Amino acid sequence: MGAVVDLHLHTTVSDGRLTPTELIQLVARQGLKVVSVSDHDNTDGLAEAYQALKEFPDMRLIPGLELSTDIPGDEIHMLGYFVQYDDDELQSVLTRFREGRLERGQAMVEKLAEYGLHIEWERVREIAGDGSVGRPHIALALVEKGYFKEPKDAFAEYLGRNGLAYAHREKMTPEEGVAMLSRIGGVAVLAHPAQLPDLESKVTHLKEAGLVGMEVHYAQYSPGTIARLLDIAKRHGLIPCGGSDYHGLGNTGELLPGTMGPPMETVERLEEASRKLTQSSS
C-alpha cells in the first residue's frame, strides 16, 4: 500500500511539468489524503491548487514552499509548511529570488554555449511558461536538442552545483530561511538531507536557529538511509517528514506521488508546531 501523505510536490509554477490543477488530479488518483504543493521560491500555484481541491473534498492541502538557501560550496533547501503565503514581505523576497533565477538562467545558457552546448534562452523561457525559471527547464531544452537523453544527465557535468555551467544567484543562508519561514507561521523542515556532509552538526546548528523537522521518508532514499535519518530526527527532536519530490520531468525511475511519505502523525505534529509559531508571533 502506498503512502497517503506526500509533502513534497512541484508544479509548473516552478520546475514541475504539471499545472497545479493537473497535480491535484494526479494525487487524487493516487489515493493521497494530505499533500503539500511546495514549489521553489514561489507560492503562486496555491490558489489554483485550492480551487482544484474543491473537486476532492476528502483531500487536504497544506500550503508549502521550498526555499533555496546557500552555504559555502553547497546549497540547502528548506521546506516550509502552513506558510502564510499572502505575507507582503515574503512575496517581496520571493519576487527578488525569481528575478535572480532569470539572470542565473541566462548566465548558464551562455556558459553552456562556451562548451559547445547551444540552446536558445527564448526556448528555455517557453518551456518554463509562466513559472519561475529553474535548472530543470534548461535541462529539458538540452534534452530537446539531443545533447542528453534525460534531464538528470545534464546535471551531472553541467548544471549541478559544481557543474561547468553553474551560475550563482541571490539566496538566503539556511538560518535566514528558517527565520523567515518561522515569522510567517511556516514550519521549517530540512529537505533531502542525506547528501549533506556533516549532517549531524548542521542539524544541531539549524535546530538552534528554529528548525522543526527534516525529510526522512523521501522517495529516492533506500530503507537503510531512511532508517539512519529517522534515528537522527528522533535524537534531535525533529519531525520526520517526506514525500516524492515529484516534478514529472520524465527521468527514468521518477516515482509518482504517494510512493513514499510520512505517517499521518507527522501532519498533526506539523500543524501543532505551526500553531505555536503563530501564537508566539502574535
DRENMAR-814142 format. One record per atom (N, C-alpha, C, CB): x, y, z. Coordinates in steps of 0.02 Angstrom, whole numbers, plus 50000, padded with zeros to 5 digits. Atoms other than C-alpha are relative to their C-alpha. Glycine has a CB too. Layout:
N
XYZ ...
END
This chain:
282
500424994050000 500005000050000 500445006250000 499525000050061 499614993950004 500665017249955 499855004750057 499885003549934 500104995049948 500775032550066 499355003949987 500605004850003 500584995650007 499265043650099 500185007350013 499444997850048 499754993249989 500335058950141 500615001049955 500195001150076 499434998250041 501525067350018 500115007550007 499904998049924 499884993049982 502305083750075 500535003349957 500195000450072 499484996950043 503475087449930 499814999049927 500714996850014 500265000450068 502695091249761 500115006649964 499254998250001 499864994050040 503085103449620 499535000549940 500735000149977 500444998750056 502055111449482 500355004449949 499345003350024 499724995650051 502325122049327 500145007050026 499525000449942 499854993549970 502385137149442 500755000650013 499615001050065 499265000049996 504195132049473 500274995349947 500244997950072 499685004250050 505045117249389 499664993249992 500724998950019 500395006050015 503685103949385 499695000549931 499464998950053 500295000150067 502825098749224 499244999449999 500294994349961 500735000149995 501025097649287 499775006750029 499754994150043 500294994049970 499945112849321 499744998150070 499425002849955 500285001649934 499275114249499 499364995849995 499865006450038 500625003950009 497595107649437 500164992949981 499555003249947 499815006750022 498395092949349 500324996050057 500485000349940 499685003449944 499435088949502 499484997750051 500515004650035 500525002049952 497925088949617 499604994149973 499525006050014 500365005650029 497025077449497 500414993650004 499825001549927 499575005849996 498525065749494 500034997250071 500705001749975 499935002549932 498735064749682 499344997150025 500235005650047 500655002949982 496865061449700 499954992949972 499425004449973 500005006750030 497025046749579 500464995350038 500195000349927 499525004149963 498485040649683 499754998250070 500665003650005 500295001749936 497375039849836 500285003850059 500084992850012 499714996149945 498265053149938 499455003950038 500525004949972 500484996649956 497365061350084 500255006950021 499874995850061 499714993549981 498565075450132 500615001249955 500205000150076 499454998350044 499755084150011 500235007150013 499814999049926 499764993149998 500825099650005 500315001849933 500525001050057 499684997150059 501205109649849 500565004550026 499495004049955 499424996649971 502965115749887 500475002249944 500374995450050 499604997750057 503615125049735 500615004050023 499585004249954 499384996549985 505345132649730 499905007649999 500554998149949 500004992749995 505355150749791 499385003149970 500625002849965 500614997750034 503555152649733 499394996950032 500034998449924 500645002549973 501815151149806 499415001449953 499865003150068 500534997950045 500845156849653 499534994449979 500305003149939 500435005650020 500145139349620 499494998050052 500424994249983 500435002449946 499255137849786 499265001749988 500225003050065 500694998150011 497685147449737 499664995249951 499965007249974 500285004750048 497405136249585 499934993150030 500434999749937 500035006649968 497785120749687 499404999550047 500654998650039 500595000149955 496475125449817 499354999849961 500015006250046 500605000250042 495215128549679 499884993049973 500075005149941 500065006850025 495575111449604 499804995150054 500654997849968 500145004549944 495425103549775 499254999550016 500375002450062 500735000149988 493565107849780 499674993849971 499685006349972 500275006150030 493285092649670 500154993850042 500284999149930 499795005849959 494075081549803 499955001850074 500734997849981 500104997649932 493315085949972 500334995850054 499275000450014 499695004349950 494145071350060 500765000950004 499844992749985 499284999050001 495895077550021 500165006950030 500294999449928 499794993849967 496835091050117 500645002649969 500084999050076 499404996850028 498125103450050 500325004450053 499825004149937 499604995849955 499485110850160 500395004949957 500484995650044 499624995250039 500175127150091 500744999650016 499745007250013 499285001049989 502035124750066 500435004249954 500164992849991 499504996050036 503615132149994 500674996550008 500025007450026 499325002649994 505375126149956 500495005749985 500124993949952 499514994650007 506715139249985 500694997249984 500035004250064 499315001850014 508445137849909 500455004550042 500175000849924 499554996249958 509735143150038 500724997949986 499844999150075 499315000950021 511615144250023 500474999350058 500225005949957 499445000749954 513125138150120 500634999749958 499924993650046 499385000150040 514955138950067 500084993349964 500615001350044 499885005950039 515185126549925 499414995449990 500534996250030 500575004550006 513435119349934 499365004150009 500044994250051 500634996849987 511595123349949 499574995450042 499645002049934 500475003649958 510245118150071 499305002349983 500165001050076 500694998250014 508415117550026 499594999450064 499704995649943 500394999849940 507215122250163 499265000249983 500205006150043 500725000350011 505385117150157 499655003750057 499754992849996 500414996849949 504065127350247 499284997949991 500065007749995 500695002350002 502335120750290 499545004550041 499954992850025 500514995649969 500745130250338 500225007349996 499884998050073 499764993150008 501545146250272 499425004749988 500515000549942 500484994650014 500535162250274 500245003449936 499955005250061 499684998350063 500885164450091 499785006649971 499874994649951 500204993450023 499985181050070 500395005650034 499255001150012 499594995149965 501285189650178 500395004349950 500494996550049 499694995450049 501935205150086 500764999549999 499805007150016 499275000349997 503725203750147 500254993549967 500255000550073 499825006350032 503805185450096 499975000549925 499544994450024 500084999650072 503145189149923 500525004649968 499305002549983 499484995550025 504385203449902 500664996249993 500095006150046 499395004050003 505825191549942 499974995049944 500114996450068 500075005150052 505155178049827 500045003149930 499354996250008 499954996650065 504955190449684 500725001449983 499595006550001 499294998650012 506765195549703 500384993749983 500315003450062 499675006450015 507305177349705 499844997749929 499794994750051 500195002250068 506335173749545 500365004149948 499255000449991 499614995850046 507165188449459 500724997549996 499985007450022 499325002849999 508825181049513 500044993549960 500234998850071 500015006150039 508315164549434 500045001549925 499354996050015 499964998150071 508075173249267 500715001849981 499545006049986 499314997950014 509795181249274 500474994050001 500245005350050 499595006049995 510575164849329 499904995549940 499844996250065 500155004250057 509695155349190 500345002449937 499264999749989 499674997250059 510345166949056 500754998950003 499845007549993 499275001049993 512105165749125 500194992749987 500235002150070 499855007050010 512025146749123 499944998149926 499544995650042 500065001350072 511425146348943 500625002549963 499365003349971 499394997350031 512905157348895 500604995650016 500125007150025 499455004449982 514105146048990 499974993449961 499994998550075 500085006250038 513385130548904 500265000949929 499264997849999 499764998750068 513755138548736 500754999849995 499745006849975 499275000150000 515575140348785 500264992849996 500275003350064 499805007150003 515625121248798 499684996549940 499804996550065 500275002850061 514765118748631 499294997450006 500434994549978 500705002149990 513015115648701 499565006149988 499894996950071 500364993950021 511935128248609 499254999050005 500205001949929 500744999849994 510145131148665 499795007350001 499754996250064 500254993250003 509065146548646 499675001950067 499505000949942 500304997649938 508615156648801 499255000749992 500315006750020 500724999250012 506925160248722 499654993250007 499885002949930 500315006649993 506595141448715 499964997950073 500404994849960 500035001449928 507035139548899 499405003550031 500665002150035 500564996249974 505775153248938 499334996949979 500035007349977 500615003250023 504465144448832 499854993650040 500064998349925 500105006149961 504735128048925 499775001750070 500654996050002 500204997949933 504585137049091 499295002850001 500485005150028 500674997150003 502985145549034 499945005950048 499474994850016 500104994749951 502295156749171 500364998550065 499265001050013 499675002049938 503325147649302 500675003350009 500084992650002 499344997449983 504925152649387 500534995849967 500115000250077 499505003750038 506395147849277 500494996450046 500395004849953 499535003949959 507455133949351 500454995849956 499624995550049 499535004150037 508865122549301 499674994249963 500524997350046 500335005350038 507665108449253 499745002349932 499434997150040 500234997450065 506975119649115 500595000249950 499695007050008 499405000150043 508745121649046 500164992849981 500605003250036 499875007050015 508975102849060 499534997349947 499944995850064 500495002350049 507385099748962 500175002749930 499295002350020 499804997250064 507995111548825 500604996349971 500175007450007 499415003850023 509635101948817 499794993149974 500514999250057 500265006450023 508695085448801 499665000849933 499514996950052 500364998750062 507605092848666 500485000849941 499575006350007 499494999050053 509175097548567 500414993749988 500455005750019 499645006250010 509845079948585 500674999450035 500114999049929 499365000349965 511325083848698 500004994750055 500165006850030 500055004949947 510695072348835 499374995849990 499995003450070 500585004450007 509495057748845 499455001950049 500214992850011 500484998449949 508655063049006 500215006450036 499924994250050 499824993849964 508575079349107 500524999050054 499395003150030 499525001149945 509525071849254 500714999449975 499814993850040 499335000850027 511005068149140 500365006749993 499974996449933 499704993450010 511285086749111 500285002850064 499495004749971 499774997349936 511545089849296 500684997450020 499504998450054 499395003249976 512995077949321 500625004149984 500074993149970 499394996550020 514285087949224 499915007549994 500244997349935 500084992950018 513505104749184 499565004150047 499725000349932 500494995849966 512005110449287 500004999450076 499334998549975 499975000849927 512365103849462 500395005550033 500304993350017 499684994649962 513045114849600 500735001049981 499954998650074 499304999650020 514835110949549 500114998749926 500424995150041 499965001350071 514445109049364 500355005549962 499314999149973 499614995450041 515395117549225 499615006349981 500234996649938 500404994350021 513945128949179 499605003150057 499534997949945 500394997349943 513305132749354 500145007450009 500174996150064 499934992949984 512995150949396 499635001350065 499725004549942 500304998549935 512595158249566 499445005149993 500545002650049 500524994949996 511085168549612 499905001750074 499334997649968 500124997949931 510485177649767 499604994850038 499645006850002 500365004649956 509965166049908 500095002350072 500264992749991 499934999049928 509725166550095 500494994950028 499324999650035 499675005349962 510775157350221 499454995550028 500475002950057 500525004249970 509865142450297 499695003150063 500304993250018 500264996849939 509705152150460 499505005449983 500585002950042 500474994850022 508885166650370 499364997049974 500325004549947 500605003450026 507715154650282 499564997550056 500204994349956 500395002449943 507185146650446 499655005850035 500464996350050 500294994249966 506905163750524 499415002949962 500535005450010 500554997350039 505835169950381 499394995550000 500225001249928 500565004749999 504775154250374 499665000150068 500254992949984 500295000049933 504525154550562 499585006350011 500554999650053 500374993849991 503955172650556 499314999849969 500395005749970 500655000350033 502525168350438 499634993550017 500105000549924 500355006049978 501985152950535 500204993749966 499285001049991 499785005950038 502925141150421 500464995650041 500355002249937 499595004849964 503645125550499 500604998249956 499594993650020 499405000950041 505445124450437 500244992850004 500565004850024 499815007050006 505975107250375 500584999449951 499394995649977 499425001050043 507655102150304 499834995049944 500604997550041 500185004250057 507405095050128 500574995349981 499805004349940 499545005150024 508255079350059 500715000650030 500055000349924 499384998649965 509655079750189 500554994849993 499855000850071 499525005549997 510545063250157 500675001649968 499714993949968 499384998750036 511835070550038 500435005450034 499845002149929 499634994649969 512385084450156 500574997350042 499535004350043 499455002049957 514105082550233 499905002650071 500685002549972 500064997949930 514215083850423 499285001450019 500435006350012 500724999049989 512335081650434 499845001150074 499614994049975 500164999349928 512315079550624 500155007050025 500414994950041 499824993349976 513215096050655 499545005349969 500735001649983 500454995350032 512125105150528 499314999850033 499944998649925 500655000749968 510545098350608 500005003350069 499804992550006 499954997049933 511135103450781 499985007649995 500654997850034 499974992750008 511535121150722 499335002849977 500555001949951 500634997450028 509925123250622 499424999350050 499834996449936 500525000549950 508845116950764 500045005850049 500064993450039 499924994149958 509565130750872 499715006249967 500755001150017 500274994350038 509025142750734 499254999649991 500345000449932 500735000650005 507245135950737 499754994449955 499725006349976 500205005750042 507245120450625 499544995450041 500614996149974 500505004149966 505735109550668 499994992849975 499325003149992 500035006850028 505855094550552 500524998949947 499314998749972 499585001450057 506825085850417 499704994149961 500724998450022 500265005450041 506415074450272 500354993550017 500085001749926 499775006749985 506585056150313 499714995149950 499814998050072 500365004650044 505275046850212 499995002949929 499274998850026 499894996850065 505955052850045 500044994649946 500655004450000 500105005450049 505535042949888 500644997449970 499555002449945 499385002150033 507305042349821 500504996750048 500335005949967 499555002849951 508055035349982 499884992550010 499945003650065 500055007149985 508425017150020 499744999050071 500704996649992 500235001449931 507695008750175 500545001450052 499784992850006 499464998849954 509405009850256 500105007550014 500644997149974 499944992849991 509535028550226 499435002850040 500045003549931 500584997749963 507785031350290 500074998450074 499354996949973 499905002049930 508195021750449 500525004450035 500224992650004 499484995749971 509775032050476 499735007050014 500615000549953 500284993449991 508855048450451 499475000250054 499715002549934 500515000349947 507425043050563 500325000150069 499564993749991 499635000049937 508675039650701 500255007050017 500594995149997 499764993249989 509445056950679 499435004650020 500355002749937 500574995949985 507735065150680 499754998950071 499434998649951 500235001549932 507215056350839 500485002750052 499914992450009 499514997749951 508835060450930 500015007550007 500684997549982 499994992749998 508675078750886 499305003150009 500315002749936 500674997549988 506815080150918 499685003449940 500015004750057 500274997050061 506395084150737 499434995749973 500555000849947 500575003550029 504775079650650 500224996649935 499405004849987 499805003450062 505115066350516 499485001049945 500104992450013 500464998350055 504345072450353 500214996149937 500005007749986 499795003150062 504475067350171 499474999949947 500234993150014 500455000450057 503665063850005 500384997949938 499655006649989 499725002450063 504015060449823 500485004949966 499444998349953 499634994850036 504815077049770 499844999449926 500774999350013 500225001450069 503805074349611 500045006349957 499294997249999 499964994750050 504195085249460 499684998149933 500735001849988 500275002250065 503595074749313 500445001649942 499335003149990 499534998050052 505165078249213 500134994549948 500665002050031 499905005450048 505195061249128 500644996150009 499985002749932 499405003949986 506775054549207 499824992750014 500395003050059 500115007149987 506895035649211 499994998850076 500554995749967 500045001749930 506335029149379 499695005350044 500674998450025 500324994949957 505485045149437 499364997050030 499835006449959 500555003149964 504245039549568 499405004650004 500234997950069 500624996149998 502445045249571 499845002350071 499424995849972 500234998049933 501655054849714 499664994150036 499505005949995 500295005449961 501155043149854 500444993950005 499354998249971 499545005749995 502605031249826 500314999650069 500555000649946 499694999849933 503375036849990 499755006350035 500784999949995 500214994249961 502795048350128 499984998450074 499325002449977 500005001049928 502715050850315 499324997750025 500205006550036 500655001949972 501335044550430 499565006050013 500104996050064 500464994549987 499795054950467 500185003850064 499284997350006 499784996749938 500535058550639 500445006049985 500374995150044 499564994450019 501805069750551 499595006249986 500424998149939 500434994350016 500415080950486 499745003350064 499404997849955 500264997449936 499695082750661 500555003850037 499724994350043 499454996749965 501395087250732 500205006549965 500614995350005 499854993950037 501735099950594 499485005450014 500044998649925 500544995249987 500045108150623 500075002950070 499324996649992 499914997549932 500365109450809 500595004750004 500104994150049 499424995650001 502085116950777 499835006749968 500584996749962 500204993850032 501315129750660 499575004350046 499624998549935 500424996249953 500015134650790 500435003550052 499504995350036 499564997049950 501395137750917 500385005949970 500494994850028 499654994450032 502355148550793 499555006049991 500284997849933 500484994650011 500815158650752 499845003650065 499374997449967 500164997149936 500405161350935 500585004150027 499824994550050 499414996549974 502175166550979 500145006549963 500604995549995 499874994050039 502225179450839 499435005150004 500124998249927 500584995449997 500515187150877 500015004250063 499344996049998 
END
